[in-house]
Amino acid sequence: MLALAPSTVRAQAPAQAPAQAPAQAPAQAPAQAPADTLRASIIYTGRSLGALGVRRAQAEHELLTEQANAEGAPFKLVSHMAWRAPGIVILFPGQEPEGTELPFVLAEHANAERLDGVRALVSADVMLVQDPWRPEPDLVAMLERNPRRTLDFPDLVEARVTVSRLRTPAEQRVVIVEQPGAVWPADPAAWTVGEMNRVDVLDSRLFELPLNLGQMGPRATIVRRIRAEAQAAGAIAITVDLGHQQGDLDLLPADRAHLDFTALQRLGYTAVVPFEFELALGAAALDSLRRAFPDLTLLAANVTAKDSSLFTPSRMVYAGRLRVGLVGLVNARARERLPRAAARDFTFEAPQAAARREVDRLRAAGATSIVVLSNLDAADNAVIAQEVMGVDAIVADMPVRWAPERTLTRVYLPERPFARPGAPALVARSAANGVVVGRLDLSFATRPEMPRPYLVALANQVEPVTDRTPLDSAMVREINAMATLARQPRGELMVPAFVDIADQYPELREFDDVTRQGRMSQAMWEAFMARLLRLRASAEVAVIRRLDQFPPLIGKLHENEIGAWLWTEDQVVVLDVLGSDLRAMLSADTRGELATSGIDMANGLVLGHRLDNQTYYRVATSDVLYEGARARTFSRGRRVRRLFTIGADGDLVPSNDGAALALKDFVFEELRLIRRESRGREQIDRIAALVAPGQPHINLLSFTFVRPTLWVSLNEISKSSGYSSVPESRVNTRNSWVVGTSGRFIATHERRATATDVGLSIAYARQGVPGPDSPPATETADDLKLDVTFRPSAFPNSRVQWRPFVRGLFDTEFTPTEDAATHVRNPRQMAVRATAGYLRVGSDVWRRLELGAAIENDLGQPNLQYGAQAIADLERRFGGATRAGSAGDLTYRMHNDFTYFLPSPGDTPRHLALRYNMVHELSVPLVDELSLSIAADFFFFQGKVSTNRTPGASMLLRVGLTYDRLWKPRYQPFF
């Protein structure tokens, strides 16, 4: 055992191994190695769910369901609770047990009806056995006919078992499966609760009996035995853990942390490399935990906290002449899963820089060997091995497989006394999820000319943690007492069996490879959660984290089983996100860590409409994404809502009187609502609608506020005297200061193929002409335009960029202009225009391009005119368009509206041949969509008769406040 001092660890004398524990000597050095070998053993476990965690990874039943599909045999899948002891499973084949039947079975199992020599198939994960009382058809033979049987499951070997059956006083059928040599534990605490799966095919059924993996009871047995073996072989033993994962274990985080660390302390652990669970506690809670367990060092070289003493970057273990240095490296990906309150407490450093610094420090302190303890990803461990000189071994947490086999790797270093310290001699390939216990043995020697010990050999062995190992009953009792565990009732049926859903909706089987085998896949469940959140939050897009834990459950799913699929502490956040930020976040998700609904990134669609980089979308997400590593993406978000109430129909209603809502609670409540309101086929229909793949197209109604602006301006006019009767305020004005307002409002109904825009444009301004003899203030802008456009929807990635459109326009004014020469009011403008042409699907720069033919008649003085019209709008953002996290964007816009009418018989001085309006505008963001607008507005014109054929121009330099917003009432609040 080891005793921790404030800055060092010194080993006590090795304890003797228990008599019943076989001593296994560590790896021996080659024959030429010196005889006075010294040894150290690092006993380690990978990141896990701690004291209460359990894993299962059964996929063998898919051999049968695949073959049943191939042979056209209908099947059903069912899951039930079962009791397990090494080599024994007690199951209830027909129904879920109540949970109180174990004492009866322990008392009566000797009186059960027995069948010996029943054929079974056993692997590292499961045991498969057919119900011997239903031998036809032969399901094991059907399974063996699957071509994947020998290719993908070579470890599935034939065995013989004993199967017994009896009935409880409540007439429940009990089946007992025993492997040869199994010993019945009389102590109920020696049994664990597991799951059994049942595959019904025609008139028979196959039992799949998965192993419980990673439980603390078997782990305690293995850790104590391995440590005793190491000490009996003369080695010092150092026991370390590579951290804990988040998981829903029905305990408050602080209580779970105390329970986990108590179990580690009882087992003699001396160091923990923190992972996402420890870091999520926050610095203050983690410091309290450290003080409560001073013998457990939090080892982290690349993470610092506000309290610099919270983490120890490296430690030296002293034992006689040995000095073994330990360096802890934390996976930076854990940061992405921390809420902002916890993430602010910690600063992460590049792991290679931190490792290099600590290795140099340990070497300078005289370390005889240095071992890195890492829960980094495999690629990051490879970088450490390549770039950090002087590391002898890396104890790594590599999630290679769920239930790895027992392995042993030896490395000899015959030239080590004369070698320069370089790359690690061994990366100890462990497994994540706590499903193995590893032992890294370091063998040392000395030479007369080199009194300091040097490393001559390494050996790494791992042993699976399964319920085939007798558990430590005392440890299990203590854990259960501390956690006050009680078996929760199975609860209501939340999700019907996927086979039943797929029978009604066969297309759901084709979702992915897992659904083809008759059970819901992780991808389908995550898509369901995202879709449900999007619908209930009235959002266009939902983005959530994929689940870390997803036990492979089959059959009907009740409340406690659904809980196993909702291991997330995330809380719901709803906000508006700019399209460019949304696109950047999802494009950067190269590891596939996010699940979405409503958005199709491959085709650039949001609910069937083109994803526009300059548009805000209502997004439902989680606080860990909003506040964590992706907080930069959401920094330009608007109208953030974090407090909700749940309406009678299950909708999320933002409310200042509401409360933060956990994502798992939200999903539970929705499933409970569906269950309350529906049964049987109706429940299947509602669940199927939520898990159905594909992104729907939804007709969208939106309102666009095209920069309604209150402005002041300096007006300069250049013209001849022949324009006095033109009914355009911009033409009949004089040099002046102008105060005005202008803007455009558009209501759009966008369907799958076509869209309709109804627009209203308003411009009104009054001028004051300088000078003592100036006339009273007059209007310089007085326009009221109503237009209706029928156009195709904006399809992305279409080869046809130009598409037809038609538009009708009515252009009038509030008050008519006055002829400056005669002081007679001109007839009120009442122009009706029809335009037909082609428009180009907008891009991020050219927002609008149109070219069309126009027909216009001014009803104030009829004169039918024919001509052409072209419109081009450009927009560029600066200071954030390509950089998520910008506080805002400086936006430049250029508007061009060109119209030319051919000569016509009824032309008068009132009519213009040329109208060309060009506006250059710079918008400086102030608050949300409110901006400071600085614009240069040019209007060029030319008449159609001899008196006004000299071109004219009007220029406005405007400064004002403007508002620019595309508002979708179905999804977005206005404020």
BELBELSUL-V679769 format. One record per residue. N is the residue number from 1. PSI is psi in whole degrees, 0 to 359 (* if undefined). D_LAST is the distance of its C-alpha to the last C-alpha in Angstrom with 1 decimal. Layout:
N_PSI_D_LAST ; N_PSI_D_LAST
This chain:
1_163_63.4 ; 2_146_61.6 ; 3_130_60.9 ; 4_126_58.1 ; 5_169_58.8 ; 6_326_56.1 ; 7_356_56.5 ; 8_168_59.0 ; 9_126_60.0 ; 10_137_63.7 ; 11_139_65.2 ; 12_174_67.5 ; 13_139_70.6 ; 14_137_69.9 ; 15_157_70.1 ; 16_144_72.4 ; 17_146_70.9 ; 18_150_71.3 ; 19_325_74.4 ; 20_352_72.5 ; 21_118_70.2 ; 22_134_71.9 ; 23_128_72.0 ; 24_116_70.8 ; 25_142_71.8 ; 26_178_69.3 ; 27_140_70.0 ; 28_149_73.3 ; 29_165_73.8 ; 30_166_76.3 ; 31_327_80.0 ; 32_355_80.3 ; 33_149_77.7 ; 34_156_79.2 ; 35_335_79.9 ; 36_63_78.2 ; 37_137_74.7 ; 38_156_71.9 ; 39_147_68.9 ; 40_142_65.2 ; 41_125_63.0 ; 42_113_59.2 ; 43_126_58.0 ; 44_156_54.4 ; 45_143_51.6 ; 46_173_48.5 ; 47_138_44.9 ; 48_185_44.7 ; 49_11_43.1 ; 50_210_45.5 ; 51_329_47.6 ; 52_1_45.9 ; 53_150_45.2 ; 54_143_46.9 ; 55_156_46.6 ; 56_148_48.0 ; 57_57_48.4 ; 58_130_50.4 ; 59_359_50.4 ; 60_330_54.1 ; 61_342_53.6 ; 62_338_52.0 ; 63_321_55.5 ; 64_316_56.3 ; 65_324_53.2 ; 66_315_53.5 ; 67_324_57.1 ; 68_319_56.4 ; 69_315_54.0 ; 70_326_56.7 ; 71_3_59.3 ; 72_26_57.2 ; 73_122_57.6 ; 74_149_54.7 ; 75_162_53.4 ; 76_153_51.1 ; 77_135_49.6 ; 78_144_49.5 ; 79_142_48.7 ; 80_162_50.2 ; 81_151_50.7 ; 82_161_54.1 ; 83_144_56.2 ; 84_141_57.5 ; 85_162_60.4 ; 86_113_62.1 ; 87_3_63.7 ; 88_138_62.8 ; 89_130_60.0 ; 90_120_59.8 ; 91_160_57.7 ; 92_105_57.1 ; 93_336_57.3 ; 94_335_56.2 ; 95_167_53.5 ; 96_130_51.3 ; 97_160_53.5 ; 98_338_52.6 ; 99_357_53.1 ; 100_9_56.2 ; 101_349_58.8 ; 102_313_59.8 ; 103_322_62.5 ; 104_315_64.2 ; 105_321_64.2 ; 106_325_65.6 ; 107_331_68.4 ; 108_0_69.2 ; 109_331_68.7 ; 110_339_72.4 ; 111_6_73.1 ; 112_155_70.8 ; 113_128_72.1 ; 114_144_72.3 ; 115_119_72.4 ; 116_157_73.5 ; 117_29_73.1 ; 118_134_70.0 ; 119_138_68.6 ; 120_162_65.2 ; 121_131_63.2 ; 122_136_61.9 ; 123_187_59.6 ; 124_346_57.9 ; 125_322_54.9 ; 126_171_56.3 ; 127_133_59.3 ; 128_127_59.7 ; 129_136_62.2 ; 130_146_62.9 ; 131_112_63.6 ; 132_343_67.4 ; 133_2_67.8 ; 134_73_66.0 ; 135_346_67.8 ; 136_136_67.2 ; 137_165_65.7 ; 138_100_66.1 ; 139_329_62.5 ; 140_320_63.6 ; 141_321_65.6 ; 142_316_62.7 ; 143_318_60.6 ; 144_339_63.5 ; 145_348_63.4 ; 146_127_60.0 ; 147_335_60.5 ; 148_352_58.0 ; 149_309_60.1 ; 150_338_62.3 ; 151_311_59.9 ; 152_344_56.8 ; 153_57_58.3 ; 154_341_61.7 ; 155_359_61.4 ; 156_100_61.4 ; 157_157_65.1 ; 158_142_67.3 ; 159_169_68.3 ; 160_135_70.0 ; 161_168_68.6 ; 162_131_69.6 ; 163_129_67.5 ; 164_160_68.0 ; 165_148_66.7 ; 166_175_66.9 ; 167_143_65.3 ; 168_167_63.6 ; 169_336_64.6 ; 170_14_61.5 ; 171_29_62.9 ; 172_136_60.3 ; 173_129_61.8 ; 174_133_61.8 ; 175_135_62.6 ; 176_127_63.8 ; 177_123_64.0 ; 178_133_66.3 ; 179_155_67.2 ; 180_137_70.8 ; 181_359_71.5 ; 182_141_68.4 ; 183_129_69.0 ; 184_117_67.4 ; 185_129_65.7 ; 186_338_66.6 ; 187_120_63.8 ; 188_334_60.5 ; 189_345_58.6 ; 190_358_60.1 ; 191_145_58.1 ; 192_157_54.5 ; 193_130_52.1 ; 194_199_51.3 ; 195_146_50.4 ; 196_143_52.7 ; 197_147_51.8 ; 198_130_53.8 ; 199_113_54.2 ; 200_121_55.8 ; 201_118_57.7 ; 202_239_59.8 ; 203_11_62.1 ; 204_178_61.7 ; 205_148_59.2 ; 206_131_58.7 ; 207_127_57.6 ; 208_118_55.5 ; 209_91_55.8 ; 210_154_53.4 ; 211_149_54.2 ; 212_125_52.0 ; 213_144_51.2 ; 214_14_50.3 ; 215_153_50.9 ; 216_330_52.0 ; 217_303_55.2 ; 218_326_56.9 ; 219_319_55.4 ; 220_318_57.0 ; 221_314_60.3 ; 222_316_60.1 ; 223_315_59.0 ; 224_321_61.8 ; 225_315_64.4 ; 226_321_63.4 ; 227_320_63.4 ; 228_321_66.8 ; 229_318_68.2 ; 230_317_67.1 ; 231_324_68.6 ; 232_333_71.8 ; 233_5_72.1 ; 234_15_72.0 ; 235_152_68.5 ; 236_146_65.9 ; 237_126_62.9 ; 238_119_59.3 ; 239_124_56.6 ; 240_158_53.1 ; 241_145_49.8 ; 242_24_47.1 ; 243_179_44.1 ; 244_149_42.0 ; 245_159_39.2 ; 246_146_36.2 ; 247_147_37.0 ; 248_98_36.2 ; 249_22_39.5 ; 250_31_38.5 ; 251_146_38.8 ; 252_147_36.5 ; 253_318_36.5 ; 254_320_38.6 ; 255_318_41.1 ; 256_318_41.4 ; 257_317_41.9 ; 258_321_44.7 ; 259_315_46.3 ; 260_314_46.2 ; 261_330_47.7 ; 262_316_50.3 ; 263_317_51.4 ; 264_319_51.7 ; 265_319_53.6 ; 266_331_56.0 ; 267_4_56.7 ; 268_18_57.5 ; 269_146_54.6 ; 270_346_54.5 ; 271_146_51.4 ; 272_128_48.0 ; 273_113_45.9 ; 274_150_42.3 ; 275_202_39.9 ; 276_325_36.4 ; 277_313_37.1 ; 278_315_38.7 ; 279_326_36.1 ; 280_342_33.2 ; 281_334_34.9 ; 282_159_33.9 ; 283_319_36.5 ; 284_312_37.1 ; 285_324_37.8 ; 286_325_39.8 ; 287_321_41.9 ; 288_321_42.7 ; 289_318_43.8 ; 290_320_46.0 ; 291_327_47.6 ; 292_336_48.3 ; 293_71_50.0 ; 294_341_51.7 ; 295_353_54.0 ; 296_109_51.1 ; 297_132_50.1 ; 298_105_46.6 ; 299_111_47.7 ; 300_113_45.2 ; 301_333_46.1 ; 302_14_42.9 ; 303_133_40.4 ; 304_150_40.2 ; 305_171_38.5 ; 306_320_37.7 ; 307_106_41.0 ; 308_345_43.4 ; 309_0_45.9 ; 310_314_43.7 ; 311_143_44.8 ; 312_118_48.4 ; 313_324_48.5 ; 314_156_52.1 ; 315_154_55.0 ; 316_128_58.8 ; 317_121_60.8 ; 318_130_64.4 ; 319_101_67.3 ; 320_236_70.7 ; 321_353_70.9 ; 322_142_67.6 ; 323_101_64.4 ; 324_118_61.5 ; 325_137_58.2 ; 326_132_54.9 ; 327_128_51.7 ; 328_132_48.4 ; 329_129_45.7 ; 330_137_42.2 ; 331_118_40.3 ; 332_343_37.2 ; 333_339_35.4 ; 334_330_35.1 ; 335_326_32.5 ; 336_345_30.1 ; 337_15_30.1 ; 338_138_29.4 ; 339_159_26.3 ; 340_323_25.1 ; 341_322_26.8 ; 342_323_30.1 ; 343_327_29.8 ; 344_340_29.5 ; 345_344_32.9 ; 346_146_34.8 ; 347_128_35.8 ; 348_143_37.4 ; 349_155_40.2 ; 350_128_41.8 ; 351_326_44.3 ; 352_323_47.2 ; 353_317_47.1 ; 354_318_46.9 ; 355_317_49.7 ; 356_317_51.9 ; 357_315_51.6 ; 358_326_52.5 ; 359_316_55.3 ; 360_320_56.9 ; 361_319_56.7 ; 362_321_58.3 ; 363_319_61.0 ; 364_332_61.8 ; 365_2_62.2 ; 366_27_64.8 ; 367_134_63.0 ; 368_341_65.4 ; 369_147_62.6 ; 370_129_58.8 ; 371_129_56.5 ; 372_130_52.8 ; 373_116_50.8 ; 374_133_47.8 ; 375_27_44.9 ; 376_166_43.8 ; 377_163_43.6 ; 378_319_46.9 ; 379_322_46.1 ; 380_324_45.3 ; 381_324_48.5 ; 382_323_50.4 ; 383_318_49.0 ; 384_315_50.2 ; 385_326_53.6 ; 386_324_54.0 ; 387_342_52.8 ; 388_108_53.7 ; 389_142_57.4 ; 390_3_59.3 ; 391_131_57.5 ; 392_326_60.1 ; 393_154_57.8 ; 394_120_54.2 ; 395_108_53.4 ; 396_149_50.4 ; 397_92_48.0 ; 398_109_48.0 ; 399_76_46.5 ; 400_314_49.3 ; 401_163_49.9 ; 402_311_49.3 ; 403_78_52.9 ; 404_154_55.0 ; 405_166_58.8 ; 406_126_60.9 ; 407_158_61.6 ; 408_125_63.7 ; 409_129_63.6 ; 410_141_66.3 ; 411_126_66.4 ; 412_144_69.6 ; 413_72_69.7 ; 414_334_73.4 ; 415_11_72.8 ; 416_323_70.2 ; 417_336_72.5 ; 418_8_72.8 ; 419_146_69.3 ; 420_138_66.6 ; 421_129_63.5 ; 422_225_61.2 ; 423_159_58.8 ; 424_140_58.6 ; 425_341_61.6 ; 426_133_59.4 ; 427_109_55.8 ; 428_105_56.1 ; 429_98_54.2 ; 430_204_52.8 ; 431_146_50.3 ; 432_185_46.8 ; 433_12_45.7 ; 434_22_48.7 ; 435_2_51.0 ; 436_160_53.9 ; 437_129_55.7 ; 438_156_57.0 ; 439_116_59.9 ; 440_114_60.5 ; 441_130_64.1 ; 442_122_65.1 ; 443_132_68.9 ; 444_163_70.4 ; 445_169_73.9 ; 446_159_75.8 ; 447_153_78.6 ; 448_320_81.3 ; 449_353_80.1 ; 450_84_76.4 ; 451_336_76.3 ; 452_135_72.5 ; 453_150_71.5 ; 454_155_69.9 ; 455_130_68.1 ; 456_342_70.3 ; 457_152_68.4 ; 458_148_65.1 ; 459_132_64.6 ; 460_128_61.4 ; 461_145_61.4 ; 462_148_58.6 ; 463_127_59.1 ; 464_146_56.7 ; 465_99_55.2 ; 466_168_55.8 ; 467_8_56.9 ; 468_349_60.3 ; 469_131_60.8 ; 470_134_61.8 ; 471_161_59.1 ; 472_99_59.6 ; 473_321_59.8 ; 474_317_59.7 ; 475_317_56.5 ; 476_317_54.9 ; 477_317_55.9 ; 478_317_54.4 ; 479_313_51.1 ; 480_323_50.9 ; 481_318_51.8 ; 482_324_49.2 ; 483_355_46.4 ; 484_53_47.7 ; 485_139_47.2 ; 486_139_47.6 ; 487_124_47.3 ; 488_145_44.2 ; 489_153_44.8 ; 490_331_44.0 ; 491_187_41.5 ; 492_157_40.3 ; 493_112_40.5 ; 494_319_37.1 ; 495_122_37.9 ; 496_163_41.0 ; 497_136_43.5 ; 498_328_42.3 ; 499_319_45.7 ; 500_321_45.0 ; 501_315_41.5 ; 502_332_43.1 ; 503_323_46.0 ; 504_330_43.5 ; 505_80_41.4 ; 506_334_43.9 ; 507_339_41.4 ; 508_337_39.7 ; 509_334_43.0 ; 510_12_42.4 ; 511_312_39.2 ; 512_185_41.3 ; 513_327_44.7 ; 514_316_44.0 ; 515_334_42.8 ; 516_341_46.0 ; 517_10_47.9 ; 518_16_46.4 ; 519_157_43.7 ; 520_136_40.0 ; 521_165_39.3 ; 522_318_37.0 ; 523_320_35.1 ; 524_319_34.7 ; 525_319_33.5 ; 526_321_30.9 ; 527_323_29.7 ; 528_314_29.6 ; 529_315_27.4 ; 530_318_25.0 ; 531_317_24.9 ; 532_317_24.5 ; 533_318_21.5 ; 534_316_19.9 ; 535_313_20.6 ; 536_336_19.6 ; 537_5_16.4 ; 538_48_15.4 ; 539_158_15.5 ; 540_327_17.2 ; 541_141_19.2 ; 542_136_20.6 ; 543_118_22.5 ; 544_165_24.7 ; 545_143_27.9 ; 546_155_31.2 ; 547_135_33.3 ; 548_323_36.0 ; 549_133_38.2 ; 550_84_38.9 ; 551_140_42.3 ; 552_84_43.9 ; 553_149_43.9 ; 554_168_45.3 ; 555_199_45.8 ; 556_142_43.7 ; 557_122_41.1 ; 558_183_40.7 ; 559_313_38.3 ; 560_332_40.2 ; 561_322_40.6 ; 562_325_36.9 ; 563_328_36.3 ; 564_343_38.5 ; 565_4_36.0 ; 566_46_33.0 ; 567_75_34.1 ; 568_139_30.7 ; 569_10_29.0 ; 570_147_25.6 ; 571_153_22.4 ; 572_136_19.4 ; 573_136_16.3 ; 574_133_13.5 ; 575_168_11.5 ; 576_132_11.1 ; 577_135_14.5 ; 578_140_16.2 ; 579_322_19.0 ; 580_323_21.6 ; 581_320_20.8 ; 582_317_20.9 ; 583_317_24.1 ; 584_319_25.6 ; 585_315_25.0 ; 586_326_26.7 ; 587_329_29.4 ; 588_355_30.3 ; 589_66_30.8 ; 590_339_34.5 ; 591_359_35.6 ; 592_42_33.6 ; 593_355_31.9 ; 594_144_28.6 ; 595_141_28.2 ; 596_164_25.6 ; 597_144_24.6 ; 598_346_23.1 ; 599_137_24.2 ; 600_93_27.7 ; 601_327_28.3 ; 602_323_31.9 ; 603_2_30.9 ; 604_47_27.6 ; 605_144_25.6 ; 606_112_22.4 ; 607_37_23.0 ; 608_358_25.7 ; 609_155_23.9 ; 610_131_24.6 ; 611_117_22.8 ; 612_128_21.5 ; 613_333_21.4 ; 614_7_18.9 ; 615_144_16.3 ; 616_137_13.5 ; 617_143_14.3 ; 618_121_12.9 ; 619_130_15.6 ; 620_127_17.0 ; 621_198_19.4 ; 622_159_21.2 ; 623_331_21.1 ; 624_325_24.5 ; 625_317_23.2 ; 626_323_20.0 ; 627_345_22.0 ; 628_222_25.4 ; 629_338_27.3 ; 630_16_24.5 ; 631_329_22.0 ; 632_325_22.6 ; 633_325_21.3 ; 634_6_17.9 ; 635_336_17.7 ; 636_12_15.5 ; 637_152_13.0 ; 638_159_9.3 ; 639_58_6.8 ; 640_134_10.1 ; 641_129_11.2 ; 642_351_14.8 ; 643_134_15.6 ; 644_155_16.3 ; 645_157_18.5 ; 646_121_20.6 ; 647_173_20.7 ; 648_331_24.1 ; 649_6_24.0 ; 650_356_23.1 ; 651_148_19.4 ; 652_121_17.2 ; 653_112_14.7 ; 654_135_12.2 ; 655_135_13.1 ; 656_341_13.7 ; 657_3_17.2 ; 658_199_17.8 ; 659_161_19.8 ; 660_142_20.2 ; 661_121_21.6 ; 662_139_24.6 ; 663_319_24.8 ; 664_322_28.3 ; 665_321_27.6 ; 666_314_24.9 ; 667_317_27.6 ; 668_313_30.2 ; 669_322_28.3 ; 670_317_27.7 ; 671_323_31.4 ; 672_321_32.4 ; 673_315_30.4 ; 674_319_32.1 ; 675_321_35.4 ; 676_325_35.0 ; 677_350_34.3 ; 678_155_36.7 ; 679_160_40.1 ; 680_231_42.4 ; 681_323_41.6 ; 682_320_38.2 ; 683_319_37.1 ; 684_317_38.5 ; 685_316_36.5 ; 686_320_33.2 ; 687_318_33.9 ; 688_322_35.2 ; 689_331_32.0 ; 690_332_30.0 ; 691_358_32.6 ; 692_138_33.3 ; 693_174_33.1 ; 694_155_31.5 ; 695_127_28.0 ; 696_160_27.3 ; 697_129_26.3 ; 698_126_23.4 ; 699_134_23.0 ; 700_128_19.6 ; 701_126_17.7 ; 702_156_15.2 ; 703_128_14.0 ; 704_126_14.7 ; 705_101_13.9 ; 706_77_17.1 ; 707_57_16.8 ; 708_126_16.7 ; 709_136_18.5 ; 710_121_20.0 ; 711_163_23.2 ; 712_151_26.7 ; 713_154_29.6 ; 714_124_33.4 ; 715_130_35.0 ; 716_132_38.4 ; 717_140_40.3 ; 718_120_43.5 ; 719_173_45.3 ; 720_178_48.6 ; 721_0_49.4 ; 722_8_49.4 ; 723_15_45.7 ; 724_338_45.6 ; 725_4_45.2 ; 726_128_42.4 ; 727_48_39.3 ; 728_122_36.8 ; 729_325_35.3 ; 730_334_35.2 ; 731_322_39.0 ; 732_26_40.0 ; 733_175_38.4 ; 734_169_40.2 ; 735_129_39.6 ; 736_169_37.1 ; 737_138_34.0 ; 738_138_31.0 ; 739_127_27.7 ; 740_178_25.5 ; 741_147_22.3 ; 742_163_22.0 ; 743_171_19.7 ; 744_143_19.6 ; 745_132_17.5 ; 746_129_18.6 ; 747_125_18.3 ; 748_131_20.0 ; 749_106_21.7 ; 750_123_23.2 ; 751_186_26.1 ; 752_316_28.5 ; 753_332_30.7 ; 754_164_29.4 ; 755_152_26.2 ; 756_129_25.6 ; 757_129_23.5 ; 758_116_23.1 ; 759_149_22.3 ; 760_121_22.1 ; 761_135_23.1 ; 762_136_23.3 ; 763_126_25.2 ; 764_131_26.6 ; 765_148_28.3 ; 766_141_31.1 ; 767_151_33.8 ; 768_122_36.2 ; 769_126_39.5 ; 770_151_41.3 ; 771_148_44.8 ; 772_333_46.7 ; 773_19_47.7 ; 774_147_44.3 ; 775_171_43.2 ; 776_161_40.1 ; 777_140_36.7 ; 778_169_36.1 ; 779_135_33.4 ; 780_345_33.2 ; 781_129_30.5 ; 782_83_30.2 ; 783_141_29.0 ; 784_114_27.3 ; 785_135_27.4 ; 786_127_26.6 ; 787_152_27.4 ; 788_126_27.6 ; 789_133_28.3 ; 790_120_29.9 ; 791_167_30.0 ; 792_157_30.5 ; 793_159_27.7 ; 794_102_27.4 ; 795_131_29.7 ; 796_159_30.0 ; 797_28_33.5 ; 798_140_35.1 ; 799_333_38.5 ; 800_103_37.9 ; 801_328_35.5 ; 802_128_36.1 ; 803_151_35.2 ; 804_154_35.9 ; 805_160_33.4 ; 806_148_33.9 ; 807_142_31.9 ; 808_137_32.5 ; 809_135_31.4 ; 810_120_31.9 ; 811_118_31.9 ; 812_190_32.4 ; 813_158_31.9 ; 814_314_31.0 ; 815_145_34.5 ; 816_159_37.5 ; 817_171_38.9 ; 818_135_42.3 ; 819_119_45.3 ; 820_335_46.1 ; 821_318_49.8 ; 822_350_50.4 ; 823_28_47.5 ; 824_137_47.1 ; 825_134_43.7 ; 826_154_43.2 ; 827_141_42.4 ; 828_137_38.6 ; 829_127_37.3 ; 830_64_36.6 ; 831_135_36.8 ; 832_124_36.4 ; 833_140_36.2 ; 834_132_36.6 ; 835_137_36.1 ; 836_136_37.2 ; 837_213_37.3 ; 838_142_36.0 ; 839_154_32.8 ; 840_137_32.4 ; 841_128_29.9 ; 842_151_27.5 ; 843_184_27.7 ; 844_339_25.7 ; 845_300_27.7 ; 846_96_28.8 ; 847_333_25.6 ; 848_127_27.5 ; 849_122_31.3 ; 850_145_32.9 ; 851_122_36.5 ; 852_169_37.8 ; 853_143_40.3 ; 854_145_39.3 ; 855_129_41.0 ; 856_143_40.0 ; 857_126_41.5 ; 858_110_40.6 ; 859_343_41.3 ; 860_328_41.7 ; 861_89_44.9 ; 862_133_45.5 ; 863_104_46.4 ; 864_126_45.7 ; 865_147_44.8 ; 866_138_44.6 ; 867_202_43.0 ; 868_153_40.6 ; 869_141_37.0 ; 870_137_35.4 ; 871_134_31.9 ; 872_124_30.9 ; 873_127_27.6 ; 874_144_27.7 ; 875_131_25.0 ; 876_135_25.8 ; 877_145_23.7 ; 878_144_25.5 ; 879_19_25.1 ; 880_353_23.3 ; 881_329_23.4 ; 882_10_26.2 ; 883_104_25.6 ; 884_142_23.0 ; 885_356_21.7 ; 886_144_21.4 ; 887_339_19.0 ; 888_177_18.3 ; 889_134_20.3 ; 890_123_22.3 ; 891_128_22.2 ; 892_133_25.1 ; 893_144_25.1 ; 894_124_28.1 ; 895_132_28.1 ; 896_124_31.5 ; 897_108_32.3 ; 898_130_36.0 ; 899_135_37.9 ; 900_130_41.7 ; 901_137_43.7 ; 902_159_47.4 ; 903_145_49.9 ; 904_159_50.4 ; 905_329_53.2 ; 906_17_51.0 ; 907_139_49.6 ; 908_174_49.5 ; 909_347_48.3 ; 910_336_45.0 ; 911_143_44.2 ; 912_140_42.9 ; 913_321_44.1 ; 914_130_41.7 ; 915_123_38.0 ; 916_113_36.4 ; 917_123_33.0 ; 918_124_32.2 ; 919_127_29.1 ; 920_123_28.7 ; 921_138_25.4 ; 922_123_24.3 ; 923_127_20.7 ; 924_114_20.2 ; 925_139_16.8 ; 926_288_15.5 ; 927_121_11.9 ; 928_238_9.8 ; 929_1_10.5 ; 930_129_12.1 ; 931_161_15.8 ; 932_126_19.2 ; 933_128_21.2 ; 934_117_25.0 ; 935_144_26.7 ; 936_115_30.3 ; 937_115_30.5 ; 938_135_34.0 ; 939_117_35.3 ; 940_142_38.8 ; 941_159_40.8 ; 942_135_44.3 ; 943_183_46.1 ; 944_353_48.5 ; 945_172_51.5 ; 946_330_54.0 ; 947_342_52.5 ; 948_34_49.1 ; 949_351_49.8 ; 950_123_49.4 ; 951_150_45.9 ; 952_168_43.3 ; 953_149_40.2 ; 954_135_37.2 ; 955_131_35.2 ; 956_132_32.0 ; 957_104_30.8 ; 958_141_27.2 ; 959_125_25.0 ; 960_186_21.5 ; 961_133_17.8 ; 962_158_16.1 ; 963_127_12.9 ; 964_119_13.4 ; 965_136_11.4 ; 966_114_12.6 ; 967_128_10.2 ; 968_96_12.0 ; 969_330_11.0 ; 970_333_13.6 ; 971_325_12.2 ; 972_135_8.6 ; 973_154_5.5 ; 974_323_3.8 ; 975_*_0.0
